[in-house]
Amino acid sequence: MKPLRQKRLPKVVSHADCMRIINAIEHPVYRNCFNLMYSCGLRIGEAVKVQISHIDKPTSNLTVIGKYNRQRLLPIPPTTLKGLRELWKTHRHKKYLFPNNYGTTHTSESSVRVAFKQACIVAGVEDVTPHLFRHSFATRLLEKGVDTHIVQMLMGHASIRSTQIYTHLTTPIQSEVRKAVERIITAPV
């Protein structure tokens, strides 16, 4: 019989650590790529392939084709959008928001990962991967009271069960559970 695969809770990076990593990235293409990943919950493969045409100017929404060819619509925060506009003015690539150095295609995932590793060293943050930005995005939304179904749509999860795993990671929920258990334990018998 095959042993059961262990399911582990995803790790989360604090907002301060995410911002320290992003600010430690010197190259503007990589810095804006990670800022977009964190502020929209993108996978690294989705972020590097973002095209100019994927951003709807009137609504400031980003259309992403994710896993299993699922399309999702994500609101881009104004500060992130401003940074993306400033970045685009520096290269004016006709197709890609994050072009490679030669302007032939989008930047590679591997070069973005290298920039991320270097930024983690500079920021003094250990045991972090780019995908943890996605987990952190979902957890921050739930901490701010965003409905689980909305987070599910933003993350592109087919099942609500995939999204509900993040509820275990939120500080407010942990705090409420801790208080409830304390009330139970200290209640008179």
C-alpha positions, 0 to 999 in steps of 0.5 A: 500500500502506498503511504499517504502524502502529507499535506502541509500548511503553506508558509506565509511571509510578513508584509514587512518582509515582502516589502523589504525583499521587493525594495531590495531588488535593484533592477526595475523590471524584477522589482515591479514584477515582484510587486505585481506578484505580491499585490495580485497574488500571481504565480511567477510564470503568470507574472513574467508573461504579462502583456501590455494588452492584459491590462484594461486601462479604464478599470485598472484590471489585469487579465491572467490566464493561469493554471489549467488555462483558467482566466481570472480578472484581478484589480491592480492597486493604484500604486502598483499600476503607477510603478508599472506605467513608469517601468513601461516608459523606460522600455516601451516594449510593444507586447510584454510588460517585463521584457528580457534584456534583448527585447525579444520576449518576456524575461525568464522565470530563472532570471527573476528567481536569481534576482529574488534570491539576491534580494532575500540575502540583501533584505536578510530574509531567509527560507522564502520562495517567490511562491510564498508571495502568493500565499501571503497575498491570500492570507493578507486578504483574509486578515483584512476580512475579504470573503473567502469566495472572493479570495478563491476567485482572485487566486483562481482556485477551482475548489473553495477547499484550496482557499480555506487552507489560508484561513488557518494562517490568519492572525485574527482567526488564530487570536479568536481561537486562542481566546475561545479556548482560553474561555473554555479552559478557564470556565468554572466546572 
